[in-house]
Amino acid sequence: MAEENPETPTTAKDVQHQTSKGSWAHAAFHVATTIATPAAYAPLPFAVASLGWPLGVVSLVGGTLSTWYSSLLIASLWRWDGNSHTTYTLLAKSIYGSWGYWSIAFFQQVASLGNNIAIQIAAGSSLKAVYKHYDPDGGLKLQHFIVFFGGFELALSQFPDIHSLRWLNALCTLSTIGFATTVIGVTVYSGVAGNRGDRSMVTYGLEGSSSDKVFRRFSALGAIAFSFGDAMLPEIQSTVREPVKANMYKGVSSAYSVIAVTYWQIAFLGYWAFGADVEPYIVASLTTPQWTLVVANLFAFVQILGCYQIYCRPTYAYFEGRVAAAKNSRLRGCVHRLVYTFVYIALITLVSSAMPFFGDFVSICGAVGFTPLDFVFPVVAYMKAGKMPRSRKLRLPLLLFNTGIAVWFSIVAVLGCVGAVRYIIQDTRTYSFFHDM
């Protein structure tokens, strides 16, 4: 994965990419915004609690290192055949043909839609928490705040591309750090001062039947996969200036340095502080001091604004292509954009409001969408593209390592999906549609 020398552009998209102005810092902002959302942080203590200390620690640390490695592999495939592949689907098509294109398109849409449903629920919950702090007897429900959030996203959706939102993603990165710092501080405070300082009151063993524990562990694997979800790396890389690979390697590694430190602290301290009783959304387990919870929820809301935009862009790109092909006037193009962005956000808002089961969507999105994209595809694509070292001493160990990642995380995808589907079925039986969680 050595740094590439700039080459003469061979396609229209290569020429277009020469206008890209993003630095490695912009790449880091985009990657951090895409991955490290409050919706990604929040379920980690619950996931570790579901798996227990040994398996929870191994799963989280292994997931961190595996996705950092696979992200570097995706970055290394930039111009692997001499052409710039500016989307995940085009990269897959260049390696596997039309089969790869449509497979990745399916997984990317599952990841994007599932992610945006989950984070819209999280954003609505954060807004509701702030509202209830100032008006405990207020009559607004979770669904009202989910709709409010949808309105914000509709406005932001009128910006043309990811790079035009770099200012927002920089703010979102700061909000990520603020959210993580606040939650970590309050979690430590709760762990020390909770139960009047009596740590014997905290239990770490799961309750329930053996089958409940097994399915909860399956679901936890999906939640961890969701927490590292990034279905947009080639799209982000297409905004980065030359030398593209070097800037992307630096941006990815910088983002993961923040992700590793904050993820591990929140996950392990959250489990330590609250034990097996930790909530699927960690902020719900925090009770005092009240002002810090307001701050944490506001940080969460701001960060999710940017993350949502990155994940809706693959769907928007499809419609943008059709509008461009029609050669409409600029005004008509703006009207079309307003229509398809409104329809997309309205559908996401409807599903989020009807089934506000945050933890369930996190697990199934991680299992079905992000695991294939972020763990399996990068290693198999790297091998298929002929990027393996020629030296047999290096080639064989790397082949075994990459194959092991692909096989293990394929198993994780199946187990996580099984666990998530079971909990969705249970929740739909327990709660009515549009339940005020």
N, C-alpha and C positions, 0 to 999 in steps of 0.2 A: 504494500500500500504506500508506495513511494510517491513523492510529489510529482505531478505531471507538468510537462512543459506546455504552454499554450499552443494550440494547433490552429491551422487555418480552418475556419468554419466550413462545413460541408452541407449544411441544410439551413432552411429559413429560421428554424428554431435556434440553431447555433449562432446565426447572425443576431437574432433577438437577444440571446443570452449575453452577448458582448456588452449590452447596455445595463446589465445587472450591476448594482452598486453596493450590495450588502457586504458588510465586513464579517469577520469571524465573530465579533461581538453581537452583530445582528442575528447571525445563525444561532448563537448561544441563547439569545432572548427567545427566538422562535421555538427552539427545541425545548427549553425549559418551560415556556408557556404551554406547549403542546402536552408535555408529559406531567410536569409537577403541578397539578391542579389540586385545590382542596378536595375535590371528589376523588383524586388519586391518593392523597395523604390519608383522608378520613377513614377509609375502611381497613387500613393496614394493622392497627392494634387489634381489631376484631379478627382479622385473618390470622395473625400470629396467635391470638388466644384460641382460635379454632384448631390450630395445628399443634399448639404446645410449644414450649421453649426450644427443644432441639430441632424439630422439623421446621418450626416457624422461622428460626434464625437462618437455617440452611437454605430454606426456600427464598427468603427475602434477599439474602446476600447473593445467592446464586442467580436470582432473577436480575439483580442490579448488574452484576458482572457480565451475564449473558447478553443482556440488551445493549450494554455499552459496546461490547465486542461486535454484535450483529449490526449495530448502527455504523460502526467504522467499516464493516464489510460493504454495506449499502453505499456509503460514501465513496469507497474505493472503486465501485462499478461505474462511476461517472465517466462517460465517453469510453467505456470498455471496448467498444467496437468502432470507435472513431466518431460516433454521433452523440449529441447531448440528448439524454432522455429525461425530460423535465417533469414527468409524473411517474408515480409508482406503476401505473398500468402500462405506460410506454416502456419502462425499464423491463417489466415482466415480458412484454411482447417481443422485445429485442432478444431475449434469451430463450423463451419457450414458445414464441409464436402466438397465434390467436388464442390458444388454450390458456396460456399464461396471462394474456390480457384480461380475458373474461373472468378467470379465477380470482385474480387480484382485485378486479373491479367489484366482484361480489363481496370479498372479505373486507375491502376498504369501505364499501357502503354500509356493511353490517357494523364495522367499527365506528364509522363516523356517525351514523344514526343512533346507535346504542350509546355512544359516548355523549352525544348532545342531549339525549333523553335523560341520562343519569345526571349530567352536570346542570341541566335546567331544573331538575328536582332539587339538587343541592343548592343552587342559587336561590330558588324560591324559599327553601327552608332557612337560608341565611337571612334573607329579607324579612321573613316572618319572625325570626328570633329577635331581630332588632326592633321590629314593630311591637312585639309583645313586651319587650323591655320597657318601652316608653308608654305603652297603653295595654296593660295586662288584660283588661276587660274588653278590648277591641273586638269587633265582629268580623274582621277580614280573615279569610281562610287561606290555607296554603295555595289553593288554586288561583286566588287573586294575584299573589306574588309571582307565580309561575307565568301568568299572562303579562304582568308588568315587565318581567325580564324579557319575554318574547318581544315586547315593543322596543326595548333597548337594542336587541339584536337585529331587528328589522332595519333600524336606522344605520347601524354599523355595516349591515350587509350591502349598503349602497356604495361602499368603498370598492374600488375595482379589483384589488389583489392583496395578497398577504403583505407585500413590501410596503404598501400604502398604509398599513396598520402597524408599522414598526414602532411608532411612538407609543401605541397602546400596549404592544407586547413588552416594551421596556418597562412601562408602568406595571404591567402584569407580573413581570419577573420580580420587581421590588415588592409587589403585593404578596407573591409567593413566599419570599423571605420573611416578610412581616407576619404572614399567617403562620408559617412554621415556627418562627421565634415565639410568637404569642402563645400558640398551642403548647409548645414544649415547656415554656415557663409556667403556664397555668397547670399543666399536667404534673410537673414536678411539685408545685405547690399543693395540688390536690393529693398527690401521693404521700407527701410529708404530713400535711395538716388534716387530711381526710380521716374519718372515723376517729377523730381526736388523737391522731398519731398512732393509733393501734393497728399495726400492720397485720396482726393475726386475723383481723376481720376480712382481709382480702384473700379470696380463694382462687386457685388457678386451675382446678379440675372442672371439666365440662359436665353439665348435668344432662339427663335424658337417656334414651335408649341407645343401644349400640348402633343401630341404623341411623339414628339422628346424628350421632357424633361422626359417623362415616360420611354422610352426605354433607354435613357442615364442613368437613375437611375438604371434600371435593369442591364445594363452593368457594372455600378460602383460596384454593389454588387459582381459580378463575379471577378472584378479586386481586390477587398479587399480579397476575398477568395484565389485568386492566391498569394497574397502577404504573406500569411501564409502557403503556400504549403510545405508539407514535406511528401513525399510518401515513405520515406526510413528509418523510425525510427527503425524497427526491424533489418534491415541490418546494421545500425549504432551500435545498441546495441550488435550485435553479435561480434563486434570488441573490446568490453569493458571487462576488466578483473574483477574477483570477488572482492568484492560483486557487482554483475552486476546491480541489481536494484538500490542500493544506489548510485552507480557511475552514473547511467543514470539519476536518479532524479536530482542529483546535476548538471550534465552536461546540461540537458534540462533547468533547472531553471536559470543557469548562462547565457545560450544563450538567453533566453527570457528576462532577465534583460537588455541586450544590445539591443535586438530587440524592446522592448517596448519604451525605451528612445529615440532611433533614429527614429523609425517609427512615433511616435506621433509628434516629433519635425518637421520632414520633411513634414509630411502631413498637419499639422495645420499652420506652418509658410509659407509653399508654397502657401496654399490657401489665407492666410492673405496677402502675398506680391503681388500676381498676380490676385487674385480674380477669377472670372469665366473664364478669358482668359488664365489660366494656361494651358500649353501644356500637352498632355498625358505622355510624357517623360520629367520630370521636368527639366532636364539639358538643353533642348531646349529653355526653358524660360529664362535661365541665359545668360547674355551678357557680363557683366564686373565684375571684372577685367579678362582679357583674360587668363592670365597665370593660374589662379585658375581653369578655365574650362578645360584647358589641363590636369592639375593634377587630377581633378575629373574624366575625361574620362579615364585616364590611370589606376586609381584605379578601375574603373568599369571593364575595360578589364581584369585586373589581377584576380579580384574576380570571374568573370564569368567563367574563365578557370577552376576553381575548382568545381563550382556548376554544370557545364555541365557534368563533369566526374561522379559525384555522381548519376545524373539522367539517365545516359546511362547504368549504371551497371545492372539494372534488365534485359534489353534486352541482354546484353553481357552474363549474367548468363545462359540464355537459351542455347545459342550456346556453351558456355563453357561446359555445361553438356553433350551435344551431342558429343563434341570433346573428353571429358574424357571417355565417354562410348565406343568410338571407339578404345581406347587404342593406339593412334598414338604415334609416336616418338616425342621427345621434339621439334625437328626442324619442323616436320610437324604440330605440335600443334601451334607453333609460326606463321607459314605461314597461317594456318586457321584463327588464331586470327587477323592477318593483313587483311585478306580478308573480314571477317564479320564486323570488325570495319570500314573498308573503305566503305563498302556498306552502313552501317548505317549512317555514317557521310555524305556521298555523298547525300543520300536521304534528310536528314535534311537540308543540305546546299542548295539543289535544291529548296525545298519548301520555305525556308527563303528568297532566292534570288528572286523567282518568285512572292511571295506575302509578301512583307516586311511591313505588317500592324501590327505593334507592339501591339497597344492597343487592337485590335480585338482578337489576339491570347492569350493575357493575360486574357481577360474576359472569353473566351470559355474554356480555359484550367482550370481556377479557378472554373468555374461553373460545368463542366462535370467531371474533373479529381480530383481536390483537395478537393472540398466540400464533396463528398462522403467519401474520404479517411481520411480526417483530422478532420471533424466535425461529420459526421454521424456514420461511422463504429466504431470508438473507444468507443462511449457510448453504442451502441447496443451490441457490442462484450463483453464489460465489464459486462453487465447485463446477456447476454446469458451464459457466462462462470461461472456464479454463484458466482461472487465476491462481490455482494451486502451485506451490513452489516445485521446481523441476527436480530438486534434490530428493532422492528417495528417503533419506534420513528425516527430512522435514515433512515430506509429502504424506507419508503413512500416518504419523501421529496426528497431523492436522486433519487428515481424512477421517480418522476415528473420532477425533474430538468433534468435528462438525456433524458427523453422522449421529453421534451420541446426543448432541443438542437437539437435532431434528426429531429423533425418535422419542426422546423423553418429553419434549414439549408437545409433540403430537398426542401423547398419552394424557398430558395435563389438559389439553384442549377438550378431549373426550370426557374426562372425569369432571372438569369444571362445568361443562355444559350439562351433564347429568345432574349435578348438585344444584345448579341454578334453576333448571326447569322444574325440579321438585319443589323448590321454595316458591317459585312464581305460582305454581298450582295451589300450594298451601295458602299463600297470601290472598289469591283471588277468591278462595273459599272463605277466608276469615274476614276480609274487608269488602265493602261494597265499592263500586266504581266511584271515582271522585271523592274518596275518603279523605278527610282532613287529618293528615298524619301529624 
